């Protein structure tokens, strides 16, 4: 099956990687949380949070296929060694299907049946490339970027030795007229809807998506070495020449020891948090991007009631400004050294202690 046909199915993987900088997230958690609630997505951020040694992380997502992917990654870390896990997800060379066969019995029935019937996602496409958003980036790397720059130019830009050299390469060579025009076209809302993300994700958008992304891209490459940025490497090279924090061997061993502290559940966030559980930290990615602004007061009350005193909640805004209210102290986080460039704002809120 061609991968494009896979995305015509009713259930498909939207994101096979988390496209938020896990190191940036960890650096901005201030309260040493013991109990964490997080949007699951592709699980990468939740796995990174295990480095904080919490007692419990609950990862939730409303999409079945994201849950299947998360459970597969969790089983892979629990039952495979480091090299075999990298092989399973498609980063290291080797028998990825064989690695799956070694852990499939530990998956629940739904996840096992899904990957049994979509084994080509593991054996041929590779897990890190199978999401629809990742397919979008593969089109950029394989079809668009070669029309703009030679491999030599791309290699020089991605392997600059220092920021002075990188800035000069960007300003004098990489950011030419063709790059500006193709960036404006390919990262437009229309193209992203067609190739990368579901249309409903853009329901509340106003303004130019490509202009926003271009501004944020320039902040990113003007302040962070590309050779240390796995998220940009994935977009430009379709692979990692450096690894996200959860995939380094040293961190893998810590995550493996803590893996049973992670629970993956299918759930809608707004319904889940109304159950009365309290958390020290809640990570929400950019979920408010897809909600009407009118619901924010209600969500503020619900989130506040789900936090312990001194508990924190973090989320990103991309196109749509969303803020929480009530008894939550707001901090806007500087994103100069965020290695991803999709988000306009990042907010951390702390629940004030009851007097």
C-alpha positions in Angstrom: 0.0 0.0 0.0 1.2 3.5 -0.8 1.4 5.6 2.3 -0.9 8.3 0.8 -3.6 5.6 0.7 -3.2 4.9 4.4 -4.3 8.4 5.2 -7.6 7.8 3.5 -8.5 5.2 6.1 -10.9 6.2 8.9 -8.2 5.6 11.5 -4.6 6.7 10.8 -1.7 8.0 12.9 -1.7 11.8 12.8 1.7 12.3 14.5 4.4 9.7 14.9 6.6 12.1 16.7 5.9 14.9 19.1 6.8 18.2 17.5 7.5 20.1 20.7 10.9 20.5 22.2 10.9 18.1 25.1 14.0 19.7 26.6 12.4 23.1 26.5 9.3 21.7 28.3 11.4 20.0 31.0 13.5 23.1 31.6 10.4 25.2 32.3 8.7 22.8 34.8 9.5 24.4 38.1 7.6 22.5 40.8 9.2 19.0 40.7 5.8 17.3 40.1 5.0 13.9 41.5 1.7 13.4 39.6 1.5 14.5 36.0 -1.4 14.7 33.4 -0.4 15.1 29.8 -1.7 15.0 26.3 -0.3 11.8 24.8 0.1 12.6 21.1 3.1 10.4 20.1 4.2 10.0 23.7 7.7 11.5 23.3 7.0 14.4 25.8 5.5 12.0 28.4 8.5 9.7 28.1 10.8 12.7 28.6 8.9 13.7 31.7 9.8 10.3 33.2 13.3 11.8 33.6 11.8 14.0 36.4 11.1 10.8 38.4 7.4 11.4 39.1 5.3 8.9 40.9 2.8 8.8 38.1 2.2 10.2 34.6 -1.3 9.8 33.0 -1.1 10.3 29.2 -4.5 10.8 27.4 -5.6 11.2 23.8 -9.0 11.0 22.2 -7.6 9.4 19.0 -7.5 5.6 18.9 -4.5 5.3 16.6 -2.4 7.7 18.7 -3.2 5.5 21.7 -2.0 2.4 19.8 1.2 4.1 18.8 1.8 5.2 22.4 1.3 1.7 23.8 3.6 0.3 21.2 6.4 2.8 22.2 5.8 2.1 25.9 6.0 -1.7 25.4 9.1 -1.2 23.2 10.9 0.7 25.9 9.9 -1.8 28.6 10.8 -5.0 26.9 13.6 -4.1 24.4 17.1 -2.9 24.8 18.2 0.5 23.5 19.4 -0.6 20.1 16.3 -2.8 19.5 14.0 0.1 20.5 15.7 2.4 18.0 15.3 -0.3 15.4 11.6 -0.8 16.2 10.8 2.9 15.6 13.0 3.1 12.5 15.9 5.2 13.7 18.5 2.4 13.7 19.0 -0.1 10.9 17.8 -3.6 11.4 14.8 -5.9 11.6 12.1 -3.6 12.8 9.4 -6.2 12.2 11.4 -8.8 14.2 11.6 -6.3 17.1 7.8 -5.9 16.9 7.3 -9.6 17.0 9.3 -9.7 20.3 6.8 -7.4 22.0 3.5 -7.9 20.3 2.2 -10.3 23.0 2.6 -7.5 25.6 0.3 -5.2 23.7 -3.4 -5.1 24.4 -5.7 -6.7 21.8 -6.7 -3.5 20.0 -3.2 -2.2 19.6 -1.9 -5.6 18.6 -4.6 -6.1 16.0 -4.0 -2.6 14.6 -0.3 -3.1 14.0 -0.7 -6.7 12.9 -2.9 -5.4 10.1 -0.6 -2.4 9.5 2.7 -4.1 9.9 4.1 -2.2 6.9 4.1 0.9 9.0 6.8 -0.7 11.1 8.7 -2.8 8.5 8.6 -0.5 5.4 7.5 3.1 6.2 9.1 3.0 9.7 7.2 4.3 12.8 9.0 7.7 13.0 7.8 8.4 9.4 4.2 7.0 9.4 2.2 10.0 10.7 0.4 12.2 8.4 2.3 15.3 9.6 5.6 13.4 9.1 4.4 12.6 5.5 3.9 16.4 5.0 7.5 17.0 6.0 8.8 14.2 3.8 7.2 15.9 0.8 9.0 19.1 1.8 12.4 17.3 2.0 12.0 15.1 -1.0 10.0 17.3 -3.5 10.3 20.9 -2.4 13.7 21.5 -0.9 15.6 20.1 -3.9 13.9 22.8 -6.1 15.4 25.5 -3.8 18.9 24.3 -2.7 21.5 21.8 -3.6 22.5 19.1 -1.2 25.8 20.9 -0.6 24.0 24.1 0.5 21.6 22.2 2.8 24.5 20.2 4.3 26.5 23.4 5.0 23.5 25.1 6.6 22.6 22.1 8.8 26.2 21.5 9.9 27.4 25.1 10.6 30.1 25.0 13.3 28.9 28.1 15.3 26.1 30.6 15.3 28.0 33.3 13.5 28.6 30.9 10.6 25.0 29.7 10.6 23.5 33.2 10.6 25.7 34.2 7.7 24.8 31.1 5.7 21.1 31.7 6.3 21.2 35.4 5.4 23.4 35.2 2.4 22.6 31.8 0.9 19.8 29.8 2.4 17.1 32.5 2.6 17.1 33.3 -1.1 14.0 34.3 -3.1 13.1 30.7 -4.0 13.2 29.7 -0.4 11.0 32.7 0.6 8.5 31.9 -2.1 8.4 28.1 -1.5 8.2 28.6 2.2 5.2 30.9 1.8 3.5 28.4 -0.5 4.3 25.0 1.2 3.7 26.1 4.8 0.4 27.9 4.0 -2.8 26.8 5.6 -4.2 25.5 2.3 -1.2 23.1 1.7 -1.0 22.0 5.3 -4.7 21.1 5.3 -4.2 19.1 2.1 -1.1 17.2 3.2 -0.4 17.5 6.9 -3.2 18.3 9.3 -7.0 17.9 9.6 -9.1 20.8 8.4 -10.8 21.2 11.8 -7.5 22.1 13.4 -7.7 25.4 11.5 -11.3 26.3 12.4 -10.5 29.3 14.5 -7.4 30.5 12.7 -7.0 34.1 11.7 -4.0 35.6 9.8 -1.2 34.1 7.7 0.1 30.7 8.9 3.1 30.8 6.6 4.1 34.3 7.8 3.9 33.2 11.4 6.0 30.1 10.8 8.6 32.1 8.8 9.1 34.6 11.6 9.4 31.8 14.2 11.7 29.8 11.9 14.1 32.7 11.6 14.2 33.2 15.4 15.0 29.5 15.7 17.8 29.4 13.2 19.3 32.7 14.4 19.6 31.5 18.0 20.0 27.7 17.9 22.6 25.5 16.2 20.9 23.3 13.5 23.4 20.6 14.3 21.9 20.4 17.8 18.3 20.6 16.7 16.7 17.2 16.1 13.3 18.8 15.3 14.7 20.9 12.4 16.8 18.0 11.3 13.7 15.9 10.9 12.0 18.5 8.7 15.1 19.2 6.5 16.8 15.8 6.5 13.9 13.5 7.3 15.9 11.9 10.1 17.8 12.8 13.3 21.5 13.5 13.3 21.1 14.4 16.9 18.5 12.7 19.1 15.6 14.2 21.1 16.1 14.0 24.8 14.0 10.9 25.4 16.0 8.9 22.8 19.6 9.4 24.1 21.0 6.2 25.5 21.7 7.7 28.9 18.2 9.0 29.3 16.7 5.8 27.8 17.9 3.8 30.8 16.2 6.2 33.3 13.0 6.1 31.3 13.1 2.3 31.1 13.4 2.1 34.9 10.4 4.5 35.3 8.2 3.2 32.4 5.6 1.5 34.7 4.9 4.8 36.2 3.3 5.8 32.9 -0.4 5.0 32.1 -1.8 5.6 28.6 -5.6 6.1 28.4 -8.0 7.0 25.7 -9.9 10.0 26.9 -11.2 13.5 26.0 -9.4 16.1 28.1 -12.3 18.2 29.1 -14.3 15.2 30.3 -11.3 13.5 32.0 -10.3 16.4 34.2 -13.9 16.7 35.5 -13.4 13.4 37.4 -11.9 15.2 40.4 -8.3 13.9 40.3 -5.6 16.4 41.2 -2.2 16.8 39.5 1.0 18.7 40.2 1.6 19.4 36.5 -0.7 19.4 33.5 0.8 19.5 30.0 -1.6 20.5 27.2 0.4 21.0 24.1 -1.7 23.3 21.9 -5.2 21.8 22.5 -6.8 25.3 23.1 -5.9 26.1 19.5 -8.9 23.9 18.5 -11.4 25.4 21.0 -13.5 28.4 20.8 -12.2 31.3 22.9 -15.6 31.3 24.8 -14.8 28.1 26.6 -11.6 29.4 28.2 -13.2 30.7 31.4 -14.8 27.3 32.0 -11.6 25.5 31.2 -9.7 27.8 33.6 -12.0 26.7 36.5 -11.8 23.0 35.6 -8.0 23.1 35.3 -7.6 25.0 38.5 -9.7 22.5 40.4 -7.5 19.7 38.9 -4.3 21.2 40.2 -2.8 20.8 43.6 -1.8 24.0 45.4 1.3 25.3 43.6 0.5 23.0 40.7 1.4 24.1 37.2 -0.1 23.9 33.7 1.7 24.5 30.4 0.5 25.0 26.9 1.3 26.6 23.6 -0.6 29.0 21.2 0.1 28.9 17.5 -2.4 31.0 15.6 -5.0 31.6 18.2 -4.4 33.6 21.4 -5.7 31.6 24.4 -5.2 32.5 28.0 -6.4 31.0 31.3 -8.0 33.1 34.1 -9.0 32.9 37.7 -6.6 31.9 40.5 -3.8 30.9 38.2 -0.6 33.0 38.1 0.6 33.5 34.5 4.1 33.4 33.2 4.8 33.9 29.5 7.9 31.8 28.6 10.6 33.1 26.4 10.9 30.8 23.3 14.2 32.1 21.9 15.8 28.7 22.6 12.8 26.5 21.8 14.1 24.2 19.1 10.7 24.0 17.4 9.2 27.0 15.6 5.5 26.4 15.4 4.2 28.4 18.4 3.6 32.1 18.9 3.4 31.8 22.7 4.1 29.4 25.5 2.4 29.9 28.9 3.0 28.4 32.3 0.4 29.0 35.0 0.8 28.2 38.7 -2.1 27.7 41.0 -1.9 30.0 43.9 -1.8 28.5 47.4 -5.0 28.7 49.3 -4.8 31.2 52.2 
